[in-house]
Amino acid sequence: MDNATQRTAIVTGASRGIGRAIALRLAADGLAVTVNYAGSAAKAEETVAAIEANGGQAIAVQGDVADPPDVERLFQATLEAFGRIDVVVNSAGIMHMATIGSDNLETFDKTIATNLRGTYLVLAQAAQHLGEGGRIVALSSSVLAKSFPAYGPYIASKAGVEGLVHVLANEMRGRRITVNAVAPGPVATELFFNGKTEQQVEQIAALSPLERLGQPEEIASAVAFLAGPDGAWVNSQVIRVNGGFA
Ligand code: NDP
C-alpha cells in the first residue's frame, strides 16, 4: 500500500504493557504504527518485530512524552516514515504512590510531568498534524472514581487528562477529528503489579464483579473501536473499560 492510502498511528509507551497491545492491535487492523518508548529500546524493537512478523509496518522512536522537542521529533519521524498521521494514542504513563504531603512533591511533579504534561504535548502535536477523520485517544484510569489513599498524584494527573480530552474535542470543531479517553480498571502490567503483594493484587482484582484483572488486549479492543470505522460517532467521551470496577 502506498503512503496515500495507508492509515498510520502513533502509540506512545508502546514498548510494554497496554501501549504494546494497542500497537499490535492497530497494526493487525491494518495501520502502520510508530512505537514510542522512553528507555526500553529492546522491548520497543520487540514490538516492531512482532508487528512485522504479522505482515505489518512499524518503526520504533525513542522520546520522553514530557519533553517538547522529543514529542515533536516523534511526530516528524512518523511523517518521514509513513507520510501521514491518522490515529494518535497516548498510553505512556507512570504510577507512583505517595500520600498528600509536602515531602512527596517530587513524586507529584514527576507524575504530573509524565502523565499530564506528556498528554498535553502529545495532544498538541496531534492537533497540529492530524487531518480530517483523525482519531485521538488518551489513557486515563478508572481509579479516579475510587479516591484510594496514596493515589493523589496519579489521580490528579488523570483527572487533568480527562479535562484536556473534552477541551480538545471542542477545539477540533470543523475538522472531523474525535478525541476520547479510555480509562482502564486494573490491568495485568508492570505498572499495576509494581510494589503490590500477591494479596493486594487479589484484593484489587476482586473489586470488579468479573473478579479478575483486565488484560492489555482488552484495553486495546476499546482503543481499536475508537480508532476504527465503528467509533466514528463517539466523541469527547471517557470509556471506562474495567469489568465493572466502578
Ligand atoms: P507499563 O508500565 O506497563 O508501560 C508503560 C509504558 O509507558 C512503557 O512503554 C514506558 O516506556 C512508557 N513510558 C513511561 N514513561 C514515559 C515517558 N516519559 N515517555 C515515553 N514513554 C514513557 O504501563 P501500562 O501499560 O500499565 O499503562 C499504560 C497506560 O494505561 C498508562 O497511562 C496508565 O496510567 C494507564 N492505566 C493503566 C492501568 C493498569 O492497571 N495497568 C489502569 C488504568 C490506566 P519504557 O518501557 O521505555 O519505560
Residues whose N, C-alpha, C, O or C-beta is under 5 A from the ligand:
A	BS01	NDP	G13 A14 S15 R16 G17 I18 G19 N36 Y37 A38 G39 S40 G63 D64 V65 A66 S91 A92 G93 I94 T114 L139 S140 S141 S142 P184 G185 P186 V187 T189 E190 L191 F192
